[in-house]
Amino acid sequence: MPYATVQDLQDRLGEAKLVQLTDLGDPPNGLVDAAVAQRALDDAEAEIDGYLVGRYALPLASAPASLRVHCLTIAHYRLLGDAAGENIRDDYK
């Protein structure tokens, strides 16, 4: 069970922002690249699981809503990369 979906990420960031972060084509096509967004979510989920693995049996049968928020925050940070501002880095930490 995923902690967050591409649609969750789009709902949180807005479509225009998610297009800006994921449309890496040359030339850009002006659309959300779901594969890029999903890769960021998968990486975020793996990071979360790394913290949970010693305490809980994974995968979780039911994930608390707070994990969705953390997954989205981590994915956003990863999509921004070096362009992440101080607020985003603080949220990630």
Secondary structure as GFF3:
##gff-version 3
##sequence-region A 1 93
A	DSSP	alpha_helix	6	13	.	.	.	ID=ss1
A	DSSP	alpha_helix	15	22	.	.	.	ID=ss2
A	DSSP	alpha_helix	34	52	.	.	.	ID=ss3
A	DSSP	alpha_helix	65	80	.	.	.	ID=ss4
A	DSSP	three_ten_helix	81	83	.	.	.	ID=ss5
A	DSSP	alpha_helix	86	92	.	.	.	ID=ss6
###
